[in-house]
Each structure stands twice: as C-alpha cells, then as structure tokens.
C-alpha cells in the first residue's frame, strides 16, 4: 500500500511540474539548445565544418587581428548577413531548420564554413 501511494505521489508531482512548465511557457527544446564557437582566424573559419542540432546557435568570433570579416548565408530556407565584423566582435546565428548550409565571408571569398543541422 505504501509503495503504491509513493508511485501515485511521484506521478502527481511529475504531472504538476509538466503542467507548470506549460503554464509558464518553458520551451524544453530551447533549454537543450547549445552554442558552438567558430573562430575567424588566418582568413579561415576554424573549424571549417560543424554539425548542429536544430535550435543550436553558432557563435562566429572575429579574432583575426586587424582584419574585417562579413559572415553571410544565402539559402532557400535561411538567409543571414552579419554586416562588417570588426576584430574582436562576434555574431550569433540560430539554426531552426535542418539541412546543409554554407557560411561565407563577403570580404574573403575563399572562407567557407560547412554547417550541417540535424
């Protein structure tokens, strides 16, 4: 009898927590999202290939001395344009769609970053 009561209590607590999360609008997927840092250095993205989950954010840091960079994506399902990036600054790109994307630098055309979003 005691064991059955504990199970019912645990289930009630779990249900209440779930209802509270819905009531206050907690987005569990957003809580699980992560940020991944990519460097712009040596006129290259380092690393030059990354894999993300939907909802993850790519942080691109210009730590390339005195060089300007300009990160952009032009894709059917996503467009992004950072504008000129001063040394020491970063931009954040949140990926909400699955697929394969290429991040380019408008200033240095050989700079390419392959992004795969699952």
C-alpha positions in Angstrom: 0.0 0.0 0.0 2.8 2.4 0.9 4.6 1.7 -2.4 1.5 2.3 -4.5 1.0 5.6 -2.7 4.6 6.7 -3.4 4.1 5.9 -7.1 0.9 8.0 -7.2 2.6 10.8 -5.4 5.6 10.8 -7.8 3.3 10.7 -10.8 1.3 13.6 -9.4 4.5 15.7 -8.8 5.7 14.9 -12.4 2.3 15.9 -13.8 2.3 19.1 -11.8 5.8 20.0 -12.9 4.8 19.3 -16.5 1.7 21.5 -16.2 3.7 24.3 -14.6 6.2 24.2 -17.4 3.4 24.5 -20.0 1.7 27.3 -17.9 4.8 29.4 -17.8 5.8 28.6 -21.4 9.0 26.8 -20.9 10.5 25.7 -24.2 12.3 22.4 -23.4 13.9 22.3 -26.8 15.4 25.8 -26.2 16.7 24.7 -22.9 18.6 21.8 -24.6 20.0 24.1 -27.3 23.7 24.8 -27.2 26.1 27.3 -28.6 29.1 26.4 -30.7 32.0 28.8 -31.2 33.8 29.1 -34.5 36.8 31.4 -35.0 37.6 33.6 -37.9 41.4 33.4 -37.9 44.1 33.2 -40.6 41.4 34.2 -43.1 39.6 30.9 -42.5 36.8 29.6 -40.3 38.2 27.3 -37.6 36.9 24.7 -37.7 35.6 24.8 -41.3 32.9 22.2 -40.7 30.4 21.8 -37.9 27.3 19.7 -37.1 24.5 21.2 -35.0 21.0 20.2 -33.8 18.0 22.3 -34.8 17.8 25.2 -32.3 21.5 25.4 -31.7 23.4 28.7 -32.1 26.6 29.2 -34.0 28.8 32.0 -32.5 31.3 33.3 -35.0 34.1 35.3 -33.4 36.4 37.5 -35.5 39.7 37.0 -33.7 41.8 37.6 -36.9 44.0 40.5 -35.7 43.1 43.7 -37.6 41.1 42.1 -40.4 37.4 42.8 -41.0 35.1 39.8 -41.8 31.5 39.6 -43.0 29.6 36.3 -42.4 26.6 35.5 -44.6 24.3 32.7 -45.6 22.1 32.7 -48.7 20.0 29.5 -48.8 16.5 28.6 -49.8 15.5 28.1 -46.2 17.7 30.6 -44.4 19.3 34.0 -45.0 21.7 35.7 -42.7 24.0 38.7 -43.1 26.2 40.0 -40.3 27.4 43.1 -42.0 31.1 44.0 -41.4 32.5 42.3 -38.4 35.2 44.3 -36.6 38.1 42.4 -34.9 37.1 41.1 -31.5 33.4 41.0 -32.3 31.1 38.0 -32.6 27.8 37.3 -34.3 25.2 34.6 -33.4 23.3 32.6 -35.9 20.5 30.4 -34.6 19.6 27.4 -36.9 16.0 26.4 -36.7 15.8 24.5 -39.9 17.5 21.2 -40.7 19.8 20.9 -43.7 23.2 21.8 -45.0 24.3 25.5 -45.1 27.4 27.3 -46.1 28.6 30.4 -44.2 30.8 32.6 -46.4 32.8 35.8 -45.8 32.0 38.6 -48.3 35.4 40.1 -47.8 37.4 36.9 -48.1 35.7 34.7 -50.8 37.7 31.6 -50.0 36.5 31.5 -46.5 33.7 28.8 -46.2 32.1 27.1 -43.3 30.0 24.0 -43.9 27.1 23.7 -41.4 25.0 20.5 -41.1 21.9 20.9 -39.0 20.1 17.7 -37.9 
